[in-house]
């Protein structure tokens, strides 16, 4: 299916449900204000406002975050 050249490749939409991010028993983020990014050819992903996320990441979770979130987007 060809994409219409006037259609934007990336669109942003308010996410309609609550988003929580947990690792083990630690709540890292909890929001009802997430923005969903939709990019042609990729699954949607949610961006969480900094005010609703724990910005001080425990070092034991840093490796997990890099491997599962940052590298996925870089190499996708």
Biopython code that builds the backbone (N, CA, C, O; Angstrom):
import numpy as np
from Bio.PDB.StructureBuilder import StructureBuilder

atoms = [
    (1, "UNK", "N", (0.843, -1.176, 0.000)),
    (1, "UNK", "CA", (0.000, 0.000, 0.000)),
    (1, "UNK", "C", (0.891, 1.243, 0.000)),
    (1, "UNK", "O", (1.700, 1.420, 0.911)),
    (2, "UNK", "N", (0.756, 2.079, -0.981)),
    (2, "UNK", "CA", (1.564, 3.296, -1.074)),
    (2, "UNK", "C", (1.023, 4.366, -0.144)),
    (2, "UNK", "O", (-0.186, 4.515, 0.031)),
    (3, "UNK", "N", (1.956, 5.110, 0.451)),
    (3, "UNK", "CA", (1.558, 6.195, 1.338)),
    (3, "UNK", "C", (1.279, 7.452, 0.532)),
    (3, "UNK", "O", (2.028, 7.765, -0.393)),
    (4, "UNK", "N", (0.238, 8.165, 0.853)),
    (4, "UNK", "CA", (-0.069, 9.441, 0.226)),
    (4, "UNK", "C", (1.065, 10.405, 0.575)),
    (4, "UNK", "O", (1.408, 10.549, 1.748)),
    (5, "UNK", "N", (1.644, 11.061, -0.416)),
    (5, "UNK", "CA", (2.791, 11.942, -0.175)),
    (5, "UNK", "C", (2.431, 13.151, 0.683)),
    (5, "UNK", "O", (3.322, 13.793, 1.240)),
    (6, "UNK", "N", (1.129, 13.478, 0.802)),
    (6, "UNK", "CA", (0.732, 14.613, 1.644)),
    (6, "UNK", "C", (0.505, 14.191, 3.091)),
    (6, "UNK", "O", (0.362, 15.045, 3.965)),
    (7, "UNK", "N", (0.471, 12.884, 3.359)),
    (7, "UNK", "CA", (0.249, 12.386, 4.715)),
    (7, "UNK", "C", (1.555, 12.464, 5.515)),
    (7, "UNK", "O", (2.591, 11.998, 5.042)),
    (8, "UNK", "N", (1.520, 13.047, 6.724)),
    (8, "UNK", "CA", (2.753, 13.121, 7.515)),
    (8, "UNK", "C", (3.209, 11.727, 7.934)),
    (8, "UNK", "O", (2.385, 10.855, 8.213)),
    (9, "UNK", "N", (4.515, 11.522, 7.977)),
    (9, "UNK", "CA", (5.059, 10.227, 8.352)),
    (9, "UNK", "C", (4.880, 9.959, 9.845)),
    (9, "UNK", "O", (4.647, 8.819, 10.249)),
    (10, "UNK", "N", (4.987, 11.000, 10.659)),
    (10, "UNK", "CA", (4.848, 10.874, 12.109)),
    (10, "UNK", "C", (3.703, 11.771, 12.566)),
    (10, "UNK", "O", (3.617, 12.937, 12.181)),
    (11, "UNK", "N", (2.819, 11.204, 13.398)),
    (11, "UNK", "CA", (1.740, 12.007, 13.964)),
    (11, "UNK", "C", (1.704, 11.804, 15.469)),
    (11, "UNK", "O", (2.088, 10.746, 15.968)),
    (12, "UNK", "N", (1.241, 12.821, 16.193)),
    (12, "UNK", "CA", (1.140, 12.783, 17.651)),
    (12, "UNK", "C", (-0.328, 12.867, 18.047)),
    (12, "UNK", "O", (-1.103, 13.628, 17.468)),
    (13, "UNK", "N", (-0.696, 12.060, 19.055)),
    (13, "UNK", "CA", (-2.082, 12.011, 19.508)),
    (13, "UNK", "C", (-2.106, 11.886, 21.021)),
    (13, "UNK", "O", (-1.249, 11.204, 21.581)),
    (14, "UNK", "N", (-3.054, 12.516, 21.705)),
    (14, "UNK", "CA", (-3.197, 12.272, 23.144)),
    (14, "UNK", "C", (-3.517, 10.792, 23.357)),
    (14, "UNK", "O", (-4.386, 10.237, 22.686)),
    (15, "UNK", "N", (-2.820, 10.167, 24.284)),
    (15, "UNK", "CA", (-3.099, 8.753, 24.602)),
    (15, "UNK", "C", (-4.296, 8.726, 25.542)),
    (15, "UNK", "O", (-4.318, 9.464, 26.527)),
    (16, "UNK", "N", (-5.277, 7.904, 25.262)),
    (16, "UNK", "CA", (-6.550, 7.964, 25.971)),
    (16, "UNK", "C", (-6.597, 7.154, 27.258)),
    (16, "UNK", "O", (-7.586, 7.224, 27.988)),
    (17, "UNK", "N", (-5.559, 6.392, 27.551)),
    (17, "UNK", "CA", (-5.573, 5.562, 28.751)),
    (17, "UNK", "C", (-4.413, 5.928, 29.668)),
    (17, "UNK", "O", (-3.453, 6.575, 29.250)),
    (18, "UNK", "N", (-4.517, 5.509, 30.905)),
    (18, "UNK", "CA", (-3.445, 5.702, 31.875)),
    (18, "UNK", "C", (-2.247, 4.842, 31.467)),
    (18, "UNK", "O", (-2.410, 3.701, 31.035)),
    (19, "UNK", "N", (-1.054, 5.397, 31.607)),
    (19, "UNK", "CA", (0.178, 4.675, 31.299)),
    (19, "UNK", "C", (1.008, 4.590, 32.568)),
    (19, "UNK", "O", (1.282, 5.601, 33.215)),
    (20, "UNK", "N", (1.404, 3.379, 32.916)),
    (20, "UNK", "CA", (2.305, 3.169, 34.046)),
    (20, "UNK", "C", (3.512, 2.388, 33.545)),
    (20, "UNK", "O", (3.381, 1.459, 32.749)),
    (21, "UNK", "N", (4.683, 2.778, 34.021)),
    (21, "UNK", "CA", (5.922, 2.080, 33.687)),
    (21, "UNK", "C", (6.494, 1.538, 34.983)),
    (21, "UNK", "O", (6.794, 2.288, 35.912)),
    (22, "UNK", "N", (6.642, 0.208, 35.028)),
    (22, "UNK", "CA", (7.169, -0.430, 36.232)),
    (22, "UNK", "C", (8.295, -1.373, 35.850)),
    (22, "UNK", "O", (8.251, -2.025, 34.807)),
    (23, "UNK", "N", (9.288, -1.437, 36.696)),
    (23, "UNK", "CA", (10.325, -2.450, 36.605)),
    (23, "UNK", "C", (10.370, -3.119, 37.961)),
    (23, "UNK", "O", (10.594, -2.470, 38.983)),
    (24, "UNK", "N", (10.154, -4.424, 37.959)),
    (24, "UNK", "CA", (9.996, -5.180, 39.199)),
    (24, "UNK", "C", (8.857, -4.531, 39.994)),
    (24, "UNK", "O", (7.740, -4.437, 39.484)),
    (25, "UNK", "N", (9.104, -4.093, 41.203)),
    (25, "UNK", "CA", (8.076, -3.454, 42.027)),
    (25, "UNK", "C", (8.231, -1.940, 42.080)),
    (25, "UNK", "O", (7.593, -1.279, 42.899)),
    (26, "UNK", "N", (9.064, -1.391, 41.222)),
    (26, "UNK", "CA", (9.346, 0.043, 41.243)),
    (26, "UNK", "C", (8.548, 0.771, 40.170)),
    (26, "UNK", "O", (8.671, 0.470, 38.983)),
    (27, "UNK", "N", (7.732, 1.725, 40.593)),
    (27, "UNK", "CA", (6.962, 2.547, 39.662)),
    (27, "UNK", "C", (7.847, 3.683, 39.159)),
    (27, "UNK", "O", (8.274, 4.532, 39.941)),
    (28, "UNK", "N", (8.124, 3.698, 37.854)),
    (28, "UNK", "CA", (8.974, 4.733, 37.263)),
    (28, "UNK", "C", (8.172, 5.875, 36.673)),
    (28, "UNK", "O", (8.661, 7.002, 36.599)),
    (29, "UNK", "N", (6.945, 5.600, 36.251)),
    (29, "UNK", "CA", (6.110, 6.653, 35.668)),
    (29, "UNK", "C", (4.644, 6.270, 35.806)),
    (29, "UNK", "O", (4.280, 5.095, 35.775)),
    (30, "UNK", "N", (3.814, 7.299, 35.961)),
    (30, "UNK", "CA", (2.367, 7.111, 36.069)),
    (30, "UNK", "C", (1.712, 8.376, 35.528)),
    (30, "UNK", "O", (1.856, 9.453, 36.108)),
    (31, "UNK", "N", (0.992, 8.245, 34.415)),
    (31, "UNK", "CA", (0.422, 9.439, 33.806)),
    (31, "UNK", "C", (-0.887, 9.144, 33.076)),
    (31, "UNK", "O", (-1.130, 8.025, 32.624)),
    (32, "UNK", "N", (-1.701, 10.155, 32.976)),
    (32, "UNK", "CA", (-2.877, 10.143, 32.103)),
    (32, "UNK", "C", (-2.689, 11.182, 30.998)),
    (32, "UNK", "O", (-3.624, 11.509, 30.267)),
    (33, "UNK", "N", (-1.442, 11.701, 30.891)),
    (33, "UNK", "CA", (-1.141, 12.752, 29.909)),
    (33, "UNK", "C", (-0.131, 12.317, 28.856)),
    (33, "UNK", "O", (0.548, 13.162, 28.273)),
    (34, "UNK", "N", (-0.018, 11.024, 28.603)),
    (34, "UNK", "CA", (0.956, 10.542, 27.617)),
    (34, "UNK", "C", (0.567, 10.986, 26.208)),
    (34, "UNK", "O", (-0.611, 11.167, 25.902)),
    (35, "UNK", "N", (1.554, 11.152, 25.382)),
    (35, "UNK", "CA", (1.360, 11.470, 23.968)),
    (35, "UNK", "C", (1.770, 10.230, 23.170)),
    (35, "UNK", "O", (2.860, 9.692, 23.362)),
    (36, "UNK", "N", (0.903, 9.793, 22.291)),
    (36, "UNK", "CA", (1.224, 8.624, 21.466)),
    (36, "UNK", "C", (1.803, 9.086, 20.139)),
    (36, "UNK", "O", (1.204, 9.895, 19.430)),
    (37, "UNK", "N", (2.970, 8.563, 19.817)),
    (37, "UNK", "CA", (3.622, 8.849, 18.546)),
    (37, "UNK", "C", (3.318, 7.693, 17.605)),
    (37, "UNK", "O", (3.567, 6.533, 17.934)),
    (38, "UNK", "N", (2.787, 8.009, 16.451)),
    (38, "UNK", "CA", (2.505, 7.001, 15.434)),
    (38, "UNK", "C", (3.379, 7.297, 14.219)),
    (38, "UNK", "O", (3.293, 8.361, 13.606)),
    (39, "UNK", "N", (4.211, 6.332, 13.897)),
    (39, "UNK", "CA", (5.132, 6.477, 12.774)),
    (39, "UNK", "C", (4.855, 5.344, 11.793)),
    (39, "UNK", "O", (4.781, 4.177, 12.180)),
    (40, "UNK", "N", (4.706, 5.693, 10.544)),
    (40, "UNK", "CA", (4.369, 4.704, 9.516)),
    (40, "UNK", "C", (5.375, 3.550, 9.534)),
    (40, "UNK", "O", (6.585, 3.762, 9.451)),
    (41, "UNK", "N", (4.853, 2.331, 9.645)),
    (41, "UNK", "CA", (5.708, 1.154, 9.616)),
    (41, "UNK", "C", (6.216, 0.689, 10.969)),
    (41, "UNK", "O", (6.916, -0.321, 11.041)),
    (42, "UNK", "N", (5.880, 1.405, 12.060)),
    (42, "UNK", "CA", (6.326, 1.042, 13.408)),
    (42, "UNK", "C", (5.122, 0.985, 14.344)),
    (42, "UNK", "O", (4.115, 1.650, 14.105)),
    (43, "UNK", "N", (5.226, 0.189, 15.409)),
    (43, "UNK", "CA", (4.125, 0.199, 16.381)),
    (43, "UNK", "C", (4.083, 1.543, 17.111)),
    (43, "UNK", "O", (5.121, 2.191, 17.249)),
    (44, "UNK", "N", (2.908, 1.977, 17.582)),
    (44, "UNK", "CA", (2.825, 3.243, 18.321)),
    (44, "UNK", "C", (3.652, 3.169, 19.601)),
    (44, "UNK", "O", (3.829, 2.094, 20.172)),
    (45, "UNK", "N", (4.151, 4.308, 20.043)),
    (45, "UNK", "CA", (4.841, 4.364, 21.337)),
    (45, "UNK", "C", (4.348, 5.588, 22.092)),
    (45, "UNK", "O", (3.906, 6.569, 21.494)),
    (46, "UNK", "N", (4.430, 5.516, 23.402)),
    (46, "UNK", "CA", (3.934, 6.594, 24.244)),
    (46, "UNK", "C", (5.103, 7.373, 24.837)),
    (46, "UNK", "O", (6.093, 6.797, 25.288)),
    (47, "UNK", "N", (4.964, 8.685, 24.825)),
    (47, "UNK", "CA", (5.929, 9.572, 25.465)),
    (47, "UNK", "C", (5.269, 10.144, 26.707)),
    (47, "UNK", "O", (4.125, 10.598, 26.663)),
    (48, "UNK", "N", (5.994, 10.119, 27.808)),
    (48, "UNK", "CA", (5.458, 10.495, 29.114)),
    (48, "UNK", "C", (6.058, 11.833, 29.539)),
    (48, "UNK", "O", (7.269, 12.023, 29.419)),
    (49, "UNK", "N", (5.236, 12.769, 30.034)),
    (49, "UNK", "CA", (5.778, 14.043, 30.525)),
    (49, "UNK", "C", (6.767, 13.805, 31.674)),
    (49, "UNK", "O", (6.541, 12.951, 32.532)),
    (50, "UNK", "N", (7.842, 14.556, 31.677)),
    (50, "UNK", "CA", (8.871, 14.421, 32.722)),
    (50, "UNK", "C", (8.283, 14.584, 34.120)),
    (50, "UNK", "O", (8.731, 13.927, 35.059)),
    (51, "UNK", "N", (7.291, 15.449, 34.266)),
    (51, "UNK", "CA", (6.682, 15.670, 35.580)),
    (51, "UNK", "C", (6.003, 14.411, 36.127)),
    (51, "UNK", "O", (5.784, 14.295, 37.333)),
    (52, "UNK", "N", (5.673, 13.477, 35.244)),
    (52, "UNK", "CA", (4.979, 12.265, 35.662)),
    (52, "UNK", "C", (5.903, 11.049, 35.729)),
    (52, "UNK", "O", (5.437, 9.923, 35.906)),
    (53, "UNK", "N", (7.197, 11.273, 35.590)),
    (53, "UNK", "CA", (8.160, 10.167, 35.591)),
    (53, "UNK", "C", (9.235, 10.396, 36.643)),
    (53, "UNK", "O", (9.598, 11.530, 36.958)),
    (54, "UNK", "N", (9.724, 9.304, 37.166)),
    (54, "UNK", "CA", (10.847, 9.356, 38.105)),
    (54, "UNK", "C", (12.108, 9.543, 37.267)),
    (54, "UNK", "O", (12.542, 8.623, 36.574)),
    (55, "UNK", "N", (12.687, 10.727, 37.333)),
    (55, "UNK", "CA", (13.822, 11.048, 36.472)),
    (55, "UNK", "C", (15.163, 10.593, 37.047)),
    (55, "UNK", "O", (16.167, 10.574, 36.334)),
    (56, "UNK", "N", (15.188, 10.231, 38.310)),
    (56, "UNK", "CA", (16.432, 9.716, 38.911)),
    (56, "UNK", "C", (16.409, 8.201, 38.785)),
    (56, "UNK", "O", (15.769, 7.517, 39.584)),
    (57, "UNK", "N", (17.093, 7.685, 37.801)),
    (57, "UNK", "CA", (17.049, 6.256, 37.516)),
    (57, "UNK", "C", (18.078, 5.528, 38.378)),
    (57, "UNK", "O", (19.252, 5.894, 38.433)),
    (58, "UNK", "N", (17.596, 4.495, 39.040)),
    (58, "UNK", "CA", (18.463, 3.629, 39.827)),
    (58, "UNK", "C", (19.456, 2.968, 38.867)),
    (58, "UNK", "O", (19.042, 2.453, 37.828)),
    (59, "UNK", "N", (20.753, 2.970, 39.188)),
    (59, "UNK", "CA", (21.748, 2.403, 38.270)),
    (59, "UNK", "C", (21.460, 0.963, 37.847)),
    (59, "UNK", "O", (21.838, 0.569, 36.744)),
    (60, "UNK", "N", (20.807, 0.175, 38.685)),
    (60, "UNK", "CA", (20.540, -1.210, 38.295)),
    (60, "UNK", "C", (19.514, -1.299, 37.175)),
    (60, "UNK", "O", (19.419, -2.332, 36.511)),
    (61, "UNK", "N", (18.733, -0.225, 36.949)),
    (61, "UNK", "CA", (17.767, -0.226, 35.862)),
    (61, "UNK", "C", (18.309, 0.438, 34.592)),
    (61, "UNK", "O", (17.702, 0.317, 33.528)),
    (62, "UNK", "N", (19.423, 1.125, 34.692)),
    (62, "UNK", "CA", (19.945, 1.871, 33.553)),
    (62, "UNK", "C", (20.241, 0.956, 32.368)),
    (62, "UNK", "O", (19.890, 1.287, 31.236)),
    (63, "UNK", "N", (20.875, -0.176, 32.606)),
    (63, "UNK", "CA", (21.188, -1.101, 31.520)),
    (63, "UNK", "C", (19.897, -1.571, 30.839)),
    (63, "UNK", "O", (19.828, -1.621, 29.611)),
    (64, "UNK", "N", (18.886, -1.912, 31.625)),
    (64, "UNK", "CA", (17.605, -2.348, 31.073)),
    (64, "UNK", "C", (17.010, -1.256, 30.179)),
    (64, "UNK", "O", (16.568, -1.534, 29.065)),
    (65, "UNK", "N", (17.001, -0.023, 30.668)),
    (65, "UNK", "CA", (16.408, 1.075, 29.905)),
    (65, "UNK", "C", (17.131, 1.289, 28.581)),
    (65, "UNK", "O", (16.494, 1.492, 27.547)),
    (66, "UNK", "N", (18.452, 1.246, 28.612)),
    (66, "UNK", "CA", (19.227, 1.456, 27.387)),
    (66, "UNK", "C", (18.971, 0.326, 26.396)),
    (66, "UNK", "O", (18.717, 0.578, 25.218)),
    (67, "UNK", "N", (19.038, -0.907, 26.864)),
    (67, "UNK", "CA", (18.881, -2.042, 25.960)),
    (67, "UNK", "C", (17.483, -2.146, 25.372)),
    (67, "UNK", "O", (17.337, -2.511, 24.206)),
    (68, "UNK", "N", (16.458, -1.835, 26.146)),
    (68, "UNK", "CA", (15.098, -2.065, 25.686)),
    (68, "UNK", "C", (14.427, -0.866, 25.034)),
    (68, "UNK", "O", (13.493, -1.039, 24.251)),
    (69, "UNK", "N", (14.871, 0.323, 25.334)),
    (69, "UNK", "CA", (14.183, 1.492, 24.790)),
    (69, "UNK", "C", (15.055, 2.283, 23.823)),
    (69, "UNK", "O", (14.636, 2.560, 22.699)),
    (70, "UNK", "N", (16.238, 2.643, 24.237)),
    (70, "UNK", "CA", (17.092, 3.473, 23.391)),
    (70, "UNK", "C", (17.585, 2.687, 22.186)),
    (70, "UNK", "O", (17.447, 3.151, 21.054)),
    (71, "UNK", "N", (18.155, 1.509, 22.404)),
    (71, "UNK", "CA", (18.711, 0.745, 21.293)),
    (71, "UNK", "C", (17.631, 0.261, 20.328)),
    (71, "UNK", "O", (17.884, 0.155, 19.128)),
    (72, "UNK", "N", (16.435, -0.033, 20.831)),
    (72, "UNK", "CA", (15.359, -0.448, 19.934)),
    (72, "UNK", "C", (15.085, 0.641, 18.911)),
    (72, "UNK", "O", (14.965, 0.349, 17.721)),
    (73, "UNK", "N", (14.985, 1.876, 19.341)),
    (73, "UNK", "CA", (14.670, 2.971, 18.413)),
    (73, "UNK", "C", (15.843, 3.249, 17.476)),
    (73, "UNK", "O", (15.637, 3.545, 16.299)),
    (74, "UNK", "N", (17.059, 3.156, 17.984)),
    (74, "UNK", "CA", (18.234, 3.445, 17.148)),
    (74, "UNK", "C", (18.362, 2.421, 16.026)),
    (74, "UNK", "O", (18.644, 2.786, 14.884)),
    (75, "UNK", "N", (18.157, 1.144, 16.341)),
    (75, "UNK", "CA", (18.376, 0.098, 15.359)),
    (75, "UNK", "C", (17.113, -0.377, 14.657)),
    (75, "UNK", "O", (17.173, -1.278, 13.820)),
    (76, "UNK", "N", (15.970, 0.219, 14.986)),
    (76, "UNK", "CA", (14.710, -0.197, 14.349)),
    (76, "UNK", "C", (14.666, 0.264, 12.906)),
    (76, "UNK", "O", (13.686, 0.009, 12.206)),
]
sb = StructureBuilder()
sb.init_structure("model")
sb.init_model(0)
sb.init_chain("A")
sb.init_seg("    ")
for serial, (resi, resn, name, xyz) in enumerate(atoms, 1):
    if name == "N":
        sb.init_residue(resn, " ", resi, " ")
    sb.init_atom(name, np.array(xyz, "f"), 0.0, 1.0, " ", f" {name:<3s}", serial, name[0])
structure = sb.get_structure()
